């Protein structure tokens, strides 16, 4: 969720290096004819159509698989792009009633930013004794947007390659990717033909517009400190590569600035309340674990998040992708499962889409976010209640002592609320009158529900702030 909501840009468009696999000493990688399979550590692993690689990581019988899906972008000469995605599950759970959850990232990170939450969702489901979800198989998906993490056009060349030509890294392109992914990968395995979507930062923006366009695909929606804005939508270029000289030069200079080690570290210091949550003090891989009770068990020392982000910026497509994102327009106005091509001339406002969503929506916000402040969450809360007139549920749960990335900084707390929400949106834990305190390795998180009456009492300053951020 490396996105600055204040200006709608954030740290964006990172690219992985060429395939580099670092293995623990006790494990081996087997290569044969360009095909590699292994039980390996997940960091630094890239999947592409050139190197067919499958990987899985398991911990306490929980399993994480890395896979590749080919995205055919209709608006760019029907070229197929390799998209990296991950699937987390409990192999011991053989129930045929599958409940899928799709976790959507913010700018600048890949699905590695979701590993803590993936594990907590599966672990807490397994530990629960009374949940009706025990009779179902929970499957958690993570995906890297094209031009982020490990999902990139083949043979990137600073926007000049055949696969990059006429490609715009826009909201509509990412929404097209996500819609196809749900339809082709998730829906065929889902017992209901739908998916629960949970989006952080710009992932919340995308999840909202996607749900507005295709409500028949979505069981429920959870917004984790969602940013209600998209990029800068700068003039004089539509964001389709290759970039003109001026946007190319500006994009290159800004990209090199934001991927500086000190800049990334300063950004994370603002985005998080606790340094220990991102500086490598605690492992954030799928294998890394800690207890959800009072006793904390840390397995190994993790890789700091800043290094993972910087490591994603050294390929040949990052500069061009970043410039494209800065200039590309917000999502187009098309909805209601309408299959017509979106029109760039009619942008879809975030709040306009939000107030028309026909599904249940959970707002789960870190209260110490300096960009998407509680005032922003309250505006979303009142927008949902005002626009839908009781046709669907909306709940706002605040996570005190948490910043912009609850999925990574408070995964235990998020899972504790998200699981009962998925089970039944009307039967959340009794937290509206008595806050629940959940222990994370770096500090306690207080969970409390915010009533609609409280959300409606916005001060003048809060109203101004919420209007400034979207």
Buried (B, 14 or more C-beta within 10 A) or exposed (E): BBBBBBEBBBBBBBBBEEBEBEEEEEEEBEEEEEEBBBEBBBBBBBBBEEBBBBBBBEBEEBBBBBBBBEBEBEBBEEBBBBBBBBBBBBEEBEBEEBBBBBBBBBBBBBBBBBBBBBBBBBBBBBEBEEBEBBEBBBBBBBBBBBBBBBBBBBEBBBBEBEBBBBBBBBBBBBBBBBBBBBEEBBBEBBEEEBBBBBBBBBBBBBBBBBBBBBBEBBBBBBBBBBBBBBBBBBEEBEBBBBBEEEBBEBBBEBBBEBBEEEBBBEBBBBBBBBBBBBBBBBBBBBBBBBEBEEEBEBEEEBBBBBBBBBBBBEBBBBBBBBBBBBBBBBBBBBBEEEEEEBEBEEBBBBBBBBBBBEBBBBBBBBBBBEBBBBBBBBBBBBBBBEBBEEEBBBBBBBBBBBBBBBBBBBBBBBBBBBBBBBBEBEEBBEBEEEBBEBBBBBBEBBBBBBBBEBBEEBEEEBEEBBEEBB
